[in-house]
Amino acid sequence: MDPRQDPNNLVFGKHVTYFEEPDIIFMKLVGDCSDDEGFELVRRQLAFSAGRKMLFFLMDGREMAGISPGARKSVAETLKTIPLYGMSIFEAPLKARVVAKLVITAINLFRKEASTNPVEFFPSEAEARQWIATRREKFKHVLA
């Protein structure tokens, strides 16, 4: 089954998050993300990150709208503990780019190594995945 259609990966029936081996957390936000939705996304993503040394976010930005202040705060405070080495967002309209930049800037303010977690925007999923592959290769020493 396509993980994007798997009911187990749905959060509040509209957002999607799941883990792809070896190191990708996929996320798609559909519309606005409330405090409760944000808390549940973070809870799942923390579970995905357990025991991992390197992770990347791959986000489908097509339908992303806003993120509530409570969810933004929770994400910023919680994701600082996840070993992120980049966030790749594809097909994001301008509003989604602005929202993503705000959240990611907040996350990186709390990180010791913010430079290892850049955010990049791409016109296609294939290009977003290629960028992650390049980052994975660059930081492969982390896994040694």
N, C-alpha and C positions, 0 to 999 in steps of 0.2 A: 504494500500500500504506500502511496505517496505520503511522506511524512507531513506534508502541508495540508493533507486532507484527513489525516488521522485524528479522530476526536480526542484522543489522549493528549495531543499536543496543543489543543485549543485552550485558551485562557479566557474565561468568561464568555465563551462561545464566539469570540471574534478575533482576538490576537492569537498569534502562533509563536511558539518557541520550542526548539528541540535541539538535541546534540547530534552532530555528525562526526564520526571518527575521522581523523585522529584528534582534532582540536578546534572544531568550529561550533559555535553556538549560533544557530539561525534564529532570527526573530523577524516577525512581521507585525507591525502595529496597524490596526484598522480603525481609523477615526481617532477620537480622543482616548487617552489612557487615564483612568481615574486612579485615586490613591489605592483602592483595593486591587485593581488590576495590576498596577505597578508593583505592589507588594508581592503578589503571586508570581509575576514574571521574575522578579529578583529571587524569590525563594527557589524557584525551579532552576534558575541559572547558577545559583550557589551550589545546588546539588550536582549540577553538571560539572562544576569546576573542581569538586572534591578530588584531591590527590593529583591534580594536573599541574604541570610546570609551565605550560604555554597554551594560551587560548586566543582565538580570534572571534570577533563578532562579524557575522554576515547578516546585513539587514536589507529587507525589501522595503523601500521607502515610498512606494507608489501611493499607499493609502494612509500614510501617517499624517496625523493632524497635530494635536497638542498633547502635552503631558502635564498632569496636575502638579501643583507645587509640592504636595506631599510625596507623590511618586518620584518626582525629580530628586528631592532630598534623599529619599530612601535609596534610589539608584546610586546617587553620588557617594553616599556613605558606605553602602554595602559593596559595590563593585570595586572599590579601592583595594579589596582583599583578593580579587581575582587576578591571576597573572596574565593580563591582556597585553598582546603585542600588536594590536591594530584592530581598527573597526572599519569595515568596508560596507558602504551603503550604495545600493544601486537603484536607479530610476526614481530618485527622490525629487519632487518638485521643490520650488524655492522655500515654501513654508516648512516643509519637512527638513530641509537642510538647516534652516535657522534653528528649529527646535532641537535637532540632533547636535548641532554645534554647542548650544547652550548646555545640554545635558553632559556632553563629553568634556567640555571645558570644566564643568563642576566636578566631574569624576577625576580629571587629571590634577585638579588643585590639591586633592588629598593623596595623591600617589607620590611615592619617593622618586620613581623613574617615569615621569609623565612622557618623556620623549620616546619611550618604547611603545606608547599607545596612541599613535596618530589616527586621525579619521580621514578617510578619503571617500570621495563620491565618484560613481561610475555610471555611464549610460546603460550598461548591461550587466546581468548577473555573471556572464562569462568573464568579463573584464574584472569584476570585483573578486571573483575566485582566483584569477591569475595573480592579482596583486597579493592576495593572501598567500599563495604558493611562493611568491618571491620573498615575502616577509618570513615565511616558515624556513626557507633555505637560509636566509640571512641570520636568523637566530637559532639555528639548529644546535649550536653549542650549549644552549640552555638545557637541552634534554640529555646531554652527556653526563 
